[in-house]
Amino acid sequence: MATKHCPMVAAAAREAAQQPTKDRGRRQFLQVVLGGGILASLASFIYPVLRYVLPPPAADLGNDSVLAGTASELKANSAKIFKFGSRPGLLIKTASGEFKAMSATCTHLSCTVQYRSDVQQVWCACHNGMYDLAGRNISGPPPRPLELYDVHVKGEEIYVNRKQGA
């Protein structure tokens, strides 16, 4: 009744009626922002734990057999990196003319290894790890030997197969 006669009181009543919606909008905005921040923090804590606990999916090497090169490509006491599925492989022709193949991924930190003809060993440049021609780790930090592959020479072509049972 008083609001019909006094315009000041009517304006104050309208402003008071609008005030809770402004406060409600600010509160709701802050709740969304703070809630989102808390969820983001929880996700950033939980994600690394889940990555540690759950094993990664097994990497598929692709084919069991690949054409690594030709016999005329390699001279005695030399090597060549080839692609074996999604990983690099190392094909070595020893000083005696024998072909050997192994994974070219170091077992320490997954660096790519290379053949050193001066010492006739496989070398990882990352931390100076050394492997013999049988893939065994002989010095440095590599914890395991390299994975060996079977080599088959068919005419001039050299095929590399994953070892059976590996």
N, C-alpha and C positions, 0 to 999 in steps of 0.2 A: 503494500500500500504506500509506503513512504517512497518507494522508488519511482512511482508514477509522478509524484509531485516534485521531486528534487533531482535534477539532472546530474549533480555531482555524486550523489549516493548511487544512482543507477550506473554511472561510469565505473565507480569503485567496485560495485558488485560484479559487473561484467569482467573487470580486470582480475578480481579474486577468483572468478569461475575459470578463467583462462590460465591462471598461474599453475594449478596442479598439472595441466597437460604439458606445459613447458618443462616443469621439473621432471615429470614422468618421461618425457622425451630425452632429457639429458641423462637421467638415471639409466634408462634403457640403453642409450648409446655407450655409457661407461661400462655397463654390465657386459655388453657385447665385446667391447674392446678388451676389457680385462679377462673375460672368459676365453676369448680367442688367444690372448697372450699366454694364459695358463695352459691351454690345450697345445699350443705350439711348443712350450717348454717341456711338457710331458712327452710329446712326440720326439723332441730332440734328445731326451734321456732314454727313451725306450728303444728307438730305432737302432742305435749302436749295439745295445744288448741283444736284440733279436738277430742282428747280423752276425754277432759272435756265436750265439747259441745254435742257430740254424745253419747247417752246412750249405755251401753253395751247390748249385746243380752241377752234376758231372759234366765236364767239357767233352763234347763229341769231337773226336779226331777226324771225323768224316769217313773217307774210304779206308779200307784195310790195306790197300795197295796203291802206290802212286809211281808214275814214271819220274825218277829223280834226275835223269840225264842220260847222256850217251858215253860210251867208253872212251871215245876220242876227245871228249871235253876235258878229262882229267889227266894230267901228267902224273908220273910216279911221285909220291910224297907231296900230294896236294889235296885240297878239299873243296867242297862246294856246299853252300847252303841251299836247300830246296824246301818247298812248301809241302807239309804233310798234314792235310786237312787244314785246320786253323792255326797250326803250330809250325815253327821252323824245324827242319831236320838237317843233319850234317852228314854228307856222304864223303868218305875219305878213301883215297887210293894210297895205300901204304907204299913204302919204298920197295917192297917185294912184289908189288902189283896186285895185292889182295884188296878187295873192296869191303869197307865196313860202314855201317850206318847207325846213327843214334840220334836221340833227341838233341836239338841245339838249344834247349832251354835249361839253364843252370838250376840245380835243385836248391840253391840258397835263396836267391831273390828273383828268380825267373828272368835273368838277363840272357841275352843270346851269346852263346859260346862260339869260339872259333878255333880252327886247327892251326897250331904253330909248327911249321915244318922244321924249324931249327932244332927243336927239342922233341919232335914227333909226339906231341901231347896236345890234348884239347884244353884250351885256356879260357877262363872267364875273366874278362877285363874289369868287371865291377869291383871285385874284392880279391883278385889274384888267385882264384881257385883253379886247381889243375886236376885233370882227369887223364887216365891212361887210355890207350886205344881200345881197351875192353870196356870203357865207360866208367871204371871205378874211380871214385874220388881219392886222390893221393895227397893233396895238400890244400890248405886254405879252408874257408868256412863251409863249403858245400857239405850238407849232412848225408846225402844219399848219392848213389851212382846214377849216371844218366840212363835213360831207357834205351835199350838196344833194339834194333830192327833187323829183320832178315833181308839179305840182298840176293837178288836173282838177276843174272845177266842172260838176256835173251838176244842173241845176235849182237848188235851194237847198242841196244837199249838196256838201261839199268833200272830194274824195278825194286822198290823197297816195300816190304810188307811188315805189318805189325806182327810181333812174335805171337805165336799161338799160346793161349793160356794167360796172356798178359792183360 
